[in-house]
Amino acid sequence: MSARSVNVVQTFTPAPMKTRTLPRFEPVGVDEGRVLWKKYRGNADVERMLLELAQARQTMGEIETYFDSVRRAWEEENLGQLVAMEKIRLLLMEQHLRYRALAGLKPPPRDENPDEPEPALVD
């Protein structure tokens, strides 16, 4: 038998996570976080929780940056629209708008010329 080279592509399918739906809640704003930090300074549990919140927000910013890089490369290769990328984009946008609202920042102006839909979606 001759040795044959076979390329195997493995796809990643995450195991379903058992998550509970969180109740609706008023998120902790940036100013509120600062007040809590000052008020509970010295309480290691509260400080750790607030640092965790700040770290999660920073991580979301990093993920958004990496996502934009991947999206640009995908578009440059004219690979069409990937549903998973679109879902991630929408989640990132939702978190970004939520954070801006919490920070007291105005939302960015709406683009008067929205992106053209993919031809396959229009037909």
N, CA, C and O atoms as a GROMACS GRO file, in nm:
protein
  492
    1MET      N    1   0.083  -0.118   0.000
    1MET     CA    2   0.000   0.000   0.000
    1MET      C    3   0.087   0.124   0.000
    1MET      O    4   0.189   0.131   0.069
    2SER      N    5   0.045   0.220  -0.078
    2SER     CA    6   0.119   0.346  -0.080
    2SER      C    7   0.064   0.439   0.026
    2SER      O    8  -0.055   0.439   0.057
    3ALA      N    9   0.153   0.517   0.080
    3ALA     CA   10   0.111   0.615   0.182
    3ALA      C   11   0.041   0.730   0.113
    3ALA      O   12   0.094   0.788   0.018
    4ARG      N   13  -0.077   0.762   0.160
    4ARG     CA   14  -0.155   0.870   0.103
    4ARG      C   15  -0.172   0.981   0.204
    4ARG      O   16  -0.199   0.957   0.322
    5SER      N   17  -0.154   1.101   0.159
    5SER     CA   18  -0.173   1.216   0.246
    5SER      C   19  -0.320   1.256   0.241
    5SER      O   20  -0.376   1.279   0.133
    6VAL      N   21  -0.381   1.264   0.355
    6VAL     CA   22  -0.521   1.302   0.362
    6VAL      C   23  -0.534   1.425   0.450
    6VAL      O   24  -0.488   1.427   0.565
    7ASN      N   25  -0.596   1.528   0.396
    7ASN     CA   26  -0.623   1.648   0.475
    7ASN      C   27  -0.755   1.630   0.547
    7ASN      O   28  -0.858   1.604   0.484
    8VAL      N   29  -0.752   1.645   0.676
    8VAL     CA   30  -0.873   1.632   0.755
    8VAL      C   31  -0.905   1.768   0.815
    8VAL      O   32  -0.822   1.830   0.880
    9VAL      N   33  -1.026   1.812   0.792
    9VAL     CA   34  -1.070   1.938   0.850
    9VAL      C   35  -1.165   1.905   0.963
    9VAL      O   36  -1.269   1.842   0.943
   10GLN      N   37  -1.129   1.949   1.082
   10GLN     CA   38  -1.216   1.926   1.196
   10GLN      C   39  -1.293   2.054   1.224
   10GLN      O   40  -1.238   2.163   1.221
   11THR      N   41  -1.419   2.038   1.252
   11THR     CA   42  -1.499   2.154   1.289
   11THR      C   43  -1.523   2.150   1.438
   11THR      O   44  -1.532   2.044   1.499
   12PHE      N   45  -1.533   2.267   1.495
   12PHE     CA   46  -1.555   2.278   1.639
   12PHE      C   47  -1.702   2.299   1.664
   12PHE      O   48  -1.760   2.398   1.619
   13THR      N   49  -1.761   2.208   1.735
   13THR     CA   50  -1.900   2.223   1.776
   13THR      C   51  -1.901   2.226   1.928
   13THR      O   52  -1.878   2.124   1.993
   14PRO      N   53  -1.928   2.344   1.985
   14PRO     CA   54  -1.926   2.352   2.131
   14PRO      C   55  -2.036   2.268   2.192
   14PRO      O   56  -2.146   2.256   2.138
   15ALA      N   57  -2.005   2.210   2.306
   15ALA     CA   58  -2.106   2.133   2.379
   15ALA      C   59  -2.210   2.230   2.430
   15ALA      O   60  -2.176   2.341   2.473
   16PRO      N   61  -2.335   2.191   2.427
   16PRO     CA   62  -2.438   2.282   2.477
   16PRO      C   63  -2.415   2.311   2.625
   16PRO      O   64  -2.394   2.222   2.706
   17MET      N   65  -2.419   2.440   2.655
   17MET     CA   66  -2.397   2.481   2.794
   17MET      C   67  -2.531   2.491   2.864
   17MET      O   68  -2.631   2.537   2.808
   18LYS      N   69  -2.532   2.448   2.987
   18LYS     CA   70  -2.652   2.463   3.067
   18LYS      C   71  -2.643   2.598   3.136
   18LYS      O   72  -2.570   2.615   3.233
   19THR      N   73  -2.718   2.692   3.084
   19THR     CA   74  -2.716   2.826   3.141
   19THR      C   75  -2.856   2.865   3.183
   19THR      O   76  -2.956   2.825   3.122
   20ARG      N   77  -2.861   2.942   3.287
   20ARG     CA   78  -2.988   2.995   3.333
   20ARG      C   79  -3.008   3.132   3.270
   20ARG      O   80  -2.913   3.208   3.253
   21THR      N   81  -3.130   3.161   3.237
   21THR     CA   82  -3.161   3.294   3.187
   21THR      C   83  -3.156   3.391   3.304
   21THR      O   84  -3.220   3.370   3.407
   22LEU      N   85  -3.080   3.496   3.286
   22LEU     CA   86  -3.068   3.595   3.392
   22LEU      C   87  -3.195   3.678   3.399
   22LEU      O   88  -3.257   3.706   3.297
   23PRO      N   89  -3.233   3.717   3.518
   23PRO     CA   90  -3.349   3.806   3.528
   23PRO      C   91  -3.310   3.944   3.476
   23PRO      O   92  -3.192   3.978   3.473
   24ARG      N   93  -3.408   4.022   3.437
   24ARG     CA   94  -3.380   4.159   3.395
   24ARG      C   95  -3.328   4.236   3.515
   24ARG      O   96  -3.379   4.221   3.626
   25PHE      N   97  -3.228   4.318   3.493
   25PHE     CA   98  -3.169   4.394   3.603
   25PHE      C   99  -3.113   4.524   3.550
   25PHE      O  100  -3.083   4.537   3.431
   26GLU      N  101  -3.099   4.618   3.639
   26GLU     CA  102  -3.038   4.746   3.606
   26GLU      C  103  -2.887   4.726   3.610
   26GLU      O  104  -2.833   4.696   3.716
   27PRO      N  105  -2.819   4.742   3.497
   27PRO     CA  106  -2.674   4.719   3.497
   27PRO      C  107  -2.600   4.826   3.577
   27PRO      O  108  -2.649   4.937   3.597
   28VAL      N  109  -2.482   4.790   3.623
   28VAL     CA  110  -2.397   4.881   3.698
   28VAL      C  111  -2.327   4.974   3.599
   28VAL      O  112  -2.251   4.928   3.515
   29GLY      N  113  -2.354   5.102   3.610
   29GLY     CA  114  -2.291   5.201   3.523
   29GLY      C  115  -2.149   5.231   3.568
   29GLY      O  116  -2.108   5.192   3.677
   30VAL      N  117  -2.076   5.300   3.483
   30VAL     CA  118  -1.938   5.334   3.513
   30VAL      C  119  -1.930   5.421   3.638
   30VAL      O  120  -1.851   5.394   3.728
   31ASP      N  121  -2.013   5.526   3.643
   31ASP     CA  122  -2.011   5.615   3.760
   31ASP      C  123  -2.052   5.540   3.887
   31ASP      O  124  -1.993   5.560   3.993
   32GLU      N  125  -2.154   5.454   3.875
   32GLU     CA  126  -2.198   5.376   3.991
   32GLU      C  127  -2.087   5.283   4.039
   32GLU      O  128  -2.068   5.266   4.159
   33GLY      N  129  -2.014   5.223   3.945
   33GLY     CA  130  -1.903   5.137   3.982
   33GLY      C  131  -1.796   5.212   4.060
   33GLY      O  132  -1.739   5.161   4.156
   34ARG      N  133  -1.769   5.335   4.016
   34ARG     CA  134  -1.670   5.418   4.087
   34ARG      C  135  -1.716   5.451   4.229
   34ARG      O  136  -1.636   5.449   4.323
   35VAL      N  137  -1.846   5.482   4.243
   35VAL     CA  138  -1.901   5.512   4.376
   35VAL      C  139  -1.889   5.388   4.466
   35VAL      O  140  -1.849   5.399   4.582
   36LEU      N  141  -1.924   5.270   4.411
   36LEU     CA  142  -1.915   5.147   4.490
   36LEU      C  143  -1.770   5.118   4.528
   36LEU      O  144  -1.742   5.072   4.639
   37TRP      N  145  -1.677   5.145   4.435
   37TRP     CA  146  -1.535   5.121   4.463
   37TRP      C  147  -1.490   5.206   4.582
   37TRP      O  148  -1.423   5.156   4.673
   38LYS      N  149  -1.527   5.333   4.581
   38LYS     CA  150  -1.488   5.422   4.692
   38LYS      C  151  -1.560   5.384   4.822
   38LYS      O  152  -1.498   5.383   4.929
   39LYS      N  153  -1.689   5.354   4.811
   39LYS     CA  154  -1.769   5.323   4.930
   39LYS      C  155  -1.721   5.196   5.000
   39LYS      O  156  -1.715   5.191   5.122
   40TYR      N  157  -1.686   5.095   4.922
   40TYR     CA  158  -1.650   4.965   4.979
   40TYR      C  159  -1.499   4.937   4.969
   40TYR      O  160  -1.458   4.822   4.971
   41ARG      N  161  -1.420   5.042   4.958
   41ARG     CA  162  -1.274   5.026   4.952
   41ARG      C  163  -1.228   4.948   5.074
   41ARG      O  164  -1.261   4.983   5.188
   42GLY      N  165  -1.151   4.844   5.050
   42GLY     CA  166  -1.104   4.760   5.160
   42GLY      C  167  -1.183   4.631   5.174
   42GLY      O  168  -1.136   4.537   5.238
   43ASN      N  169  -1.303   4.625   5.114
   43ASN     CA  170  -1.382   4.502   5.115
   43ASN      C  171  -1.337   4.419   4.995
   43ASN      O  172  -1.375   4.447   4.881
   44ALA      N  173  -1.257   4.318   5.022
   44ALA     CA  174  -1.194   4.239   4.915
   44ALA      C  175  -1.296   4.176   4.820
   44ALA      O  176  -1.271   4.169   4.700
   45ASP      N  177  -1.410   4.131   4.872
   45ASP     CA  178  -1.511   4.068   4.786
   45ASP      C  179  -1.572   4.167   4.688
   45ASP      O  180  -1.587   4.137   4.570
   46VAL      N  181  -1.606   4.286   4.736
   46VAL     CA  182  -1.666   4.387   4.649
   46VAL      C  183  -1.562   4.437   4.548
   46VAL      O  184  -1.594   4.454   4.430
   47GLU      N  185  -1.441   4.460   4.594
   47GLU     CA  186  -1.335   4.504   4.502
   47GLU      C  187  -1.312   4.401   4.392
   47GLU      O  188  -1.296   4.436   4.275
   48ARG      N  189  -1.309   4.274   4.430
   48ARG     CA  190  -1.287   4.167   4.332
   48ARG      C  191  -1.402   4.162   4.231
   48ARG      O  192  -1.378   4.143   4.112
   49MET      N  193  -1.525   4.178   4.279
   49MET     CA  194  -1.641   4.176   4.189
   49MET      C  195  -1.635   4.293   4.091
   49MET      O  196  -1.662   4.275   3.972
   50LEU      N  197  -1.600   4.413   4.139
   50LEU     CA  198  -1.591   4.529   4.052
   50LEU      C  199  -1.476   4.516   3.953
   50LEU      O  200  -1.489   4.558   3.838
   51LEU      N  201  -1.365   4.459   3.996
   51LEU     CA  202  -1.254   4.434   3.904
   51LEU      C  203  -1.293   4.331   3.798
   51LEU      O  204  -1.254   4.344   3.682
   52GLU      N  205  -1.368   4.231   3.837
   52GLU     CA  206  -1.415   4.131   3.742
   52GLU      C  207  -1.504   4.196   3.636
   52GLU      O  208  -1.492   4.164   3.517
   53LEU      N  209  -1.590   4.286   3.677
   53LEU     CA  210  -1.678   4.358   3.586
   53LEU      C  211  -1.595   4.443   3.489
   53LEU      O  212  -1.620   4.442   3.368
   54ALA      N  213  -1.497   4.516   3.542
   54ALA     CA  214  -1.411   4.599   3.458
   54ALA      C  215  -1.330   4.513   3.360
   54ALA      O  216  -1.314   4.549   3.244
   55GLN      N  217  -1.281   4.400   3.408
   55GLN     CA  218  -1.203   4.310   3.323
   55GLN      C  219  -1.291   4.252   3.211
   55GLN      O  220  -1.246   4.241   3.097
   56ALA      N  221  -1.414   4.217   3.242
   56ALA     CA  222  -1.506   4.164   3.141
   56ALA      C  223  -1.533   4.269   3.033
   56ALA      O  224  -1.540   4.237   2.915
   57ARG      N  225  -1.549   4.393   3.074
   57ARG     CA  226  -1.573   4.501   2.978
   57ARG      C  227  -1.450   4.523   2.890
   57ARG      O  228  -1.463   4.547   2.770
   58GLN      N  229  -1.330   4.515   2.947
   58GLN     CA  230  -1.209   4.529   2.867
   58GLN      C  231  -1.197   4.413   2.768
   58GLN      O  232  -1.159   4.434   2.653
   59THR      N  233  -1.228   4.293   2.813
   59THR     CA  234  -1.220   4.175   2.727
   59THR      C  235  -1.318   4.188   2.610
   59THR      O  236  -1.284   4.152   2.497
   60MET      N  237  -1.438   4.238   2.636
   60MET     CA  238  -1.534   4.258   2.527
   60MET      C  239  -1.477   4.355   2.424
   60MET      O  240  -1.498   4.337   2.304
   61GLY      N  241  -1.407   4.458   2.469
   61GLY     CA  242  -1.343   4.552   2.376
   61GLY      C  243  -1.237   4.484   2.291
   61GLY      O  244  -1.228   4.510   2.171
   62GLU      N  245  -1.156   4.397   2.353
   62GLU     CA  246  -1.054   4.324   2.278
   62GLU      C  247  -1.118   4.230   2.176
   62GLU      O  248  -1.073   4.221   2.062
   63ILE      N  249  -1.222   4.160   2.218
   63ILE     CA  250  -1.292   4.067   2.128
   63ILE      C  251  -1.347   4.144   2.009
   63ILE      O  252  -1.341   4.097   1.896
   64GLU      N  253  -1.401   4.262   2.035
   64GLU     CA  254  -1.456   4.345   1.927
   64GLU      C  255  -1.346   4.383   1.827
   64GLU      O  256  -1.369   4.382   1.706
   65THR      N  257  -1.228   4.415   1.876
   65THR     CA  258  -1.115   4.450   1.789
   65THR      C  259  -1.075   4.330   1.703
   65THR      O  260  -1.055   4.344   1.582
   66TYR      N  261  -1.062   4.213   1.764
   66TYR     CA  262  -1.025   4.092   1.688
   66TYR      C  263  -1.134   4.057   1.587
   66TYR      O  264  -1.104   4.018   1.474
   67PHE      N  265  -1.259   4.070   1.628
   67PHE     CA  266  -1.370   4.040   1.537
   67PHE      C  267  -1.363   4.130   1.414
   67PHE      O  268  -1.380   4.083   1.302
   68ASP      N  269  -1.337   4.260   1.434
   68ASP     CA  270  -1.329   4.352   1.321
   68ASP      C  271  -1.217   4.312   1.226
   68ASP      O  272  -1.234   4.322   1.104
   69SER      N  273  -1.104   4.265   1.278
   69SER     CA  274  -0.994   4.219   1.193
   69SER      C  275  -1.036   4.099   1.109
   69SER      O  276  -1.009   4.094   0.989
   70VAL      N  277  -1.101   4.003   1.172
   70VAL     CA  278  -1.146   3.883   1.100
   70VAL      C  279  -1.251   3.921   0.996
   70VAL      O  280  -1.247   3.871   0.883
   71ARG      N  281  -1.344   4.008   1.033
   71ARG     CA  282  -1.450   4.049   0.940
   71ARG      C  283  -1.391   4.118   0.817
   71ARG      O  284  -1.431   4.090   0.704
   72ARG      N  285  -1.293   4.208   0.840
   72ARG     CA  286  -1.230   4.278   0.727
   72ARG      C  287  -1.160   4.179   0.633
   72ARG      O  288  -1.173   4.189   0.511
   73ALA      N  289  -1.087   4.084   0.690
   73ALA     CA  290  -1.018   3.984   0.608
   73ALA      C  291  -1.120   3.900   0.531
   73ALA      O  292  -1.098   3.868   0.414
   74TRP      N  293  -1.228   3.864   0.595
   74TRP     CA  294  -1.334   3.784   0.532
   74TRP      C  295  -1.393   3.861   0.414
   74TRP      O  296  -1.413   3.805   0.306
   75GLU      N  297  -1.422   3.989   0.436
   75GLU     CA  298  -1.481   4.070   0.329
   75GLU      C  299  -1.383   4.093   0.214
   75GLU      O  300  -1.423   4.093   0.098
   76GLU      N  301  -1.254   4.113   0.246
   76GLU     CA  302  -1.154   4.135   0.141
   76GLU      C  303  -1.142   4.014   0.049
   76GLU      O  304  -1.110   4.028  -0.069
   77GLU      N  305  -1.168   3.897   0.101
   77GLU     CA  306  -1.162   3.774   0.021
   77GLU      C  307  -1.294   3.746  -0.049
   77GLU      O  308  -1.308   3.645  -0.118
   78ASN      N  309  -1.393   3.834  -0.031
   78ASN     CA  310  -1.526   3.817  -0.091
   78ASN      C  311  -1.585   3.679  -0.061
   78ASN      O  312  -1.630   3.609  -0.151
   79LEU      N  313  -1.583   3.643   0.066
   79LEU     CA  314  -1.631   3.511   0.106
   79LEU      C  315  -1.779   3.511   0.143
   79LEU      O  316  -1.831   3.410   0.192
   80GLY      N  317  -1.847   3.621   0.120
   80GLY     CA  318  -1.989   3.626   0.149
   80GLY      C  319  -2.015   3.657   0.296
   80GLY      O  320  -1.928   3.703   0.370
   81GLN      N  321  -2.136   3.630   0.335
   81GLN     CA  322  -2.175   3.660   0.473
   81GLN      C  323  -2.186   3.529   0.551
   81GLN      O  324  -2.258   3.438   0.511
   82LEU      N  325  -2.115   3.522   0.661
   82LEU     CA  326  -2.115   3.405   0.746
   82LEU      C  327  -2.213   3.431   0.860
   82LEU      O  328  -2.198   3.530   0.932
   83VAL      N  329  -2.310   3.345   0.878
   83VAL     CA  330  -2.415   3.365   0.977
   83VAL      C  331  -2.357   3.380   1.118
   83VAL      O  332  -2.399   3.467   1.193
   84ALA      N  333  -2.261   3.296   1.154
   84ALA     CA  334  -2.203   3.303   1.288
   84ALA      C  335  -2.134   3.437   1.310
   84ALA      O  336  -2.143   3.495   1.418
   85MET      N  337  -2.064   3.487   1.208
   85MET     CA  338  -1.999   3.616   1.220
   85MET      C  339  -2.102   3.727   1.239
   85MET      O  340  -2.080   3.820   1.317
   86GLU      N  341  -2.212   3.717   1.169
   86GLU     CA  342  -2.317   3.819   1.182
   86GLU      C  343  -2.378   3.816   1.322
   86GLU      O  344  -2.404   3.922   1.380
   87LYS      N  345  -2.399   3.698   1.377
   87LYS     CA  346  -2.454   3.687   1.512
   87LYS      C  347  -2.356   3.744   1.616
   87LYS      O  348  -2.397   3.813   1.709
   88ILE      N  349  -2.228   3.715   1.597
   88ILE     CA  350  -2.127   3.770   1.688
   88ILE      C  351  -2.124   3.922   1.676
   88ILE      O  352  -2.115   3.992   1.776
   89ARG      N  353  -2.132   3.972   1.552
   89ARG     CA  354  -2.131   4.117   1.531
   89ARG      C  355  -2.247   4.183   1.604
   89ARG      O  356  -2.230   4.287   1.668
   90LEU      N  357  -2.364   4.124   1.596
   90LEU     CA  358  -2.482   4.181   1.662
   90LEU      C  359  -2.467   4.178   1.814
   90LEU      O  360  -2.505   4.273   1.882
   91LEU      N  361  -2.413   4.069   1.868
   91LEU     CA  362  -2.390   4.061   2.013
   91LEU      C  363  -2.290   4.166   2.059
   91LEU      O  364  -2.310   4.232   2.161
   92LEU      N  365  -2.182   4.182   1.983
   92LEU     CA  366  -2.082   4.283   2.017
   92LEU      C  367  -2.141   4.423   2.010
   92LEU      O  368  -2.114   4.507   2.096
   93MET      N  369  -2.220   4.448   1.907
   93MET     CA  370  -2.282   4.579   1.892
   93MET      C  371  -2.376   4.608   2.010
   93MET      O  372  -2.378   4.720   2.062
   94GLU      N  373  -2.452   4.509   2.049
   94GLU     CA  374  -2.544   4.525   2.163
   94GLU      C  375  -2.467   4.558   2.290
   94GLU      O  376  -2.506   4.648   2.364
   95GLN      N  377  -2.358   4.487   2.316
   95GLN     CA  378  -2.278   4.513   2.435
   95GLN      C  379  -2.210   4.650   2.427
   95GLN      O  380  -2.199   4.720   2.528
   96HIS      N  381  -2.165   4.687   2.308
   96HIS     CA  382  -2.099   4.816   2.291
   96HIS      C  383  -2.198   4.930   2.318
   96HIS      O  384  -2.165   5.026   2.388
   97LEU      N  385  -2.318   4.921   2.263
   97LEU     CA  386  -2.419   5.024   2.286
   97LEU      C  387  -2.459   5.029   2.432
   97LEU      O  388  -2.480   5.137   2.488
   98ARG      N  389  -2.470   4.914   2.495
   98ARG     CA  390  -2.506   4.907   2.637
   98ARG      C  391  -2.399   4.976   2.721
   98ARG      O  392  -2.430   5.053   2.812
   99TYR      N  393  -2.273   4.948   2.691
   99TYR     CA  394  -2.163   5.009   2.766
   99TYR      C  395  -2.161   5.160   2.745
   99TYR      O  396  -2.141   5.236   2.840
  100ARG      N  397  -2.181   5.204   2.620
  100ARG     CA  398  -2.183   5.348   2.593
  100ARG      C  399  -2.295   5.416   2.671
  100ARG      O  400  -2.276   5.525   2.725
  101ALA      N  401  -2.411   5.352   2.678
  101ALA     CA  402  -2.523   5.408   2.753
  101ALA      C  403  -2.489   5.416   2.901
  101ALA      O  404  -2.521   5.515   2.968
  102LEU      N  405  -2.423   5.314   2.953
  102LEU     CA  406  -2.386   5.313   3.094
  102LEU      C  407  -2.282   5.420   3.125
  102LEU      O  408  -2.280   5.476   3.234
  103ALA      N  409  -2.196   5.448   3.028
  103ALA     CA  410  -2.092   5.548   3.048
  103ALA      C  411  -2.145   5.689   3.026
  103ALA      O  412  -2.072   5.787   3.044
  104GLY      N  413  -2.273   5.700   2.987
  104GLY     CA  414  -2.332   5.831   2.964
  104GLY      C  415  -2.294   5.891   2.830
  104GLY      O  416  -2.308   6.011   2.809
  105LEU      N  417  -2.245   5.808   2.737
  105LEU     CA  418  -2.206   5.856   2.605
  105LEU      C  419  -2.324   5.849   2.510
  105LEU      O  420  -2.408   5.760   2.521
  106LYS      N  421  -2.330   5.941   2.418
  106LYS     CA  422  -2.436   5.939   2.318
  106LYS      C  423  -2.405   5.830   2.216
  106LYS      O  424  -2.288   5.806   2.185
  107PRO      N  425  -2.508   5.764   2.162
  107PRO     CA  426  -2.483   5.664   2.059
  107PRO      C  427  -2.427   5.731   1.934
  107PRO      O  428  -2.455   5.848   1.908
  108PRO      N  429  -2.348   5.657   1.855
  108PRO     CA  430  -2.292   5.715   1.733
  108PRO      C  431  -2.404   5.749   1.635
  108PRO      O  432  -2.511   5.688   1.640
  109PRO      N  433  -2.381   5.847   1.546
  109PRO     CA  434  -2.485   5.881   1.448
  109PRO      C  435  -2.512   5.763   1.357
  109PRO      O  436  -2.423   5.685   1.325
  110ARG      N  437  -2.637   5.752   1.315
  110ARG     CA  438  -2.675   5.643   1.225
  110ARG      C  439  -2.617   5.666   1.087
  110ARG      O  440  -2.610   5.779   1.040
  111ASP      N  441  -2.575   5.559   1.024
  111ASP     CA  442  -2.522   5.565   0.888
  111ASP      C  443  -2.640   5.582   0.793
  111ASP      O  444  -2.731   5.500   0.791
  112GLU      N  445  -2.636   5.689   0.713
  112GLU     CA  446  -2.747   5.713   0.621
  112GLU      C  447  -2.746   5.616   0.503
  112GLU      O  448  -2.847   5.597   0.436
  113ASN      N  449  -2.631   5.554   0.478
  113ASN     CA  450  -2.618   5.459   0.368
  113ASN      C  451  -2.587   5.321   0.425
  113ASN      O  452  -2.471   5.284   0.437
  114PRO      N  453  -2.691   5.244   0.460
  114PRO     CA  454  -2.664   5.112   0.518
  114PRO      C  455  -2.597   5.021   0.416
  114PRO      O  456  -2.605   5.042   0.295
  115ASP      N  457  -2.530   4.918   0.468
  115ASP     CA  458  -2.463   4.821   0.383
  115ASP      C  459  -2.562   4.758   0.287
  115ASP      O  460  -2.679   4.738   0.319
  116GLU      N  461  -2.512   4.727   0.168
  116GLU     CA  462  -2.595   4.657   0.070
  116GLU      C  463  -2.617   4.514   0.117
  116GLU      O  464  -2.522   4.449   0.162
  117PRO      N  465  -2.739   4.463   0.108
  117PRO     CA  466  -2.760   4.323   0.146
  117PRO      C  467  -2.696   4.230   0.045
  117PRO      O  468  -2.676   4.265  -0.071
  118GLU      N  469  -2.662   4.110   0.092
  118GLU     CA  470  -2.605   4.009   0.004
  118GLU      C  471  -2.708   3.976  -0.104
  118GLU      O  472  -2.826   3.963  -0.074
  119PRO      N  473  -2.664   3.961  -0.231
  119PRO     CA  474  -2.758   3.929  -0.338
  119PRO      C  475  -2.842   3.804  -0.310
  119PRO      O  476  -2.960   3.800  -0.345
  120ALA      N  477  -2.782   3.704  -0.247
  120ALA     CA  478  -2.855   3.581  -0.219
  120ALA      C  479  -2.970   3.606  -0.121
  120ALA      O  480  -3.069   3.533  -0.122
  121LEU      N  481  -2.956   3.707  -0.037
  121LEU     CA  482  -3.061   3.738   0.060
  121LEU      C  483  -3.174   3.820  -0.001
  121LEU      O  484  -3.285   3.821   0.051
  122VAL      N  485  -3.145   3.890  -0.111
  122VAL     CA  486  -3.244   3.976  -0.175
  122VAL      C  487  -3.330   3.898  -0.273
  122VAL      O  488  -3.450   3.922  -0.284
  123ASP      N  489  -3.268   3.802  -0.344
  123ASP     CA  490  -3.339   3.725  -0.447
  123ASP      C  491  -3.450   3.642  -0.391
  123ASP      O  492  -3.518   3.572  -0.466
   0.00000   0.00000   0.00000
